[in-house]
Amino acid sequence: MKNIVKLLAASLSLTAILAIEAHATTVRSDEGNITTVDDAGVTRQLTKSGLDFAPVVSPDNQRIAFVRQTPHRKVDTALGSESANEIWVMSIDGTAQRLLVEAHSDKDPKQALAALHSPTFSPDGQIVYFLSSAWVTSGAVHAVNLANAKERFVTAGNSLEVVPTGQYAGNLIVNQHRYWLAGGSYDWFWLVSPTGQDRGPIGPEDSNVENFKSLFAR
């Protein structure tokens, strides 16, 4: 387990350095519109819906994934009526905007898509992971392939981070709600493969992802 933590630390530290060097353009949401800011401080508005948030740039700095709200549309889930947020993707200059994932109802919490949020790219930029509402105690991690828009359930999870480089590149760090054999429950962070297989525990919930990132960056 110590080896896993050390490798993740090196991975995320290297990524932080590369991000500073390679990503002169930053992306953000201003009043529901996605904008970019270049290294000269010039701001450019890319969307005009007034409903867009949570933008994230692909590792190669070529695409932006983001969430679009649909205020007048809801979907029925096992938890009741929930927001029908959508996942969108576009080129870094705002062109080629397209709907990637649309919310929909399903009796199986693993297949239902609702209240979509937290899009995150895989290291190669070909997969977008995101979180969906699912169970009372847990959300669900899903993935969608940019090449064919094929979506799939990955694992249960209440948070999502993708390891960007190193031996565990492409694996996910997720917070999961689990149950002790003797009764009771707990929430821990786990390392999970891109296909949803457990790699091992990382740490308890009281050491949140930001604390892990600080540890890894040392």
C-alpha positions, 0 to 999 in steps of 0.5 A: 500500500505504501508503494501505491501511495508513493507512485501516486504521489510522484504521478500527481506531482509530475502532472502539476508541473506539466500542467503549469508548463503546457496549459497556458489557457485556463477554462472556467464558467462565468454566469453559466457560460464556458470561457477561456483565459489565455496567458495574456489574460484575454478572455474568450466566451465559448458558449452562450446557453447560460446553463454550463458549468464544471468545464475541464480541459483534456490532457492534450489541451485540445478539448473541453468537457462540461455539464449543461443544465436542463432546468425544464427537464427532469428524469425519474429515478429510484430516488425520485425526480432529478435533474437531467443534466447533460455532458457536452464536449467541444474543441478548445476554441469552442467549435465542434460543440456536441452533446455527449451524454443525455440523462435518462430513466432506468429502474436499474440505478447502474443504468439510470443517468441523472444529475450528471456532474464532475466530468474528467478526462482519461490520460489519453483524452479519449474517455470522459468519466463523470458522476451520476445519481444512483443509490441513497448512499452512493452515486455512480461513476460512468464513462463515455468514449469520445470516438463512438459516444458509447457510455458504460457504468464503471463503479459506485462512487461519491467522488472521482479523480483520474490518476494522470501518469505513472504506473497507475495512469488511467486508474480512478480514485473514488470515494465509496460507501461500504459495509462491515461484515459485522454490521455498520458502514464506512466511507473510504477512498479506493483505487479502481481500474478503468473497468471498475475492478478494485486495486486497493484502499487508499485511505479514510474519508476524513483524509479527503482528496485535497489532502491526498493531493497535498501529500502526493505533491510533496 
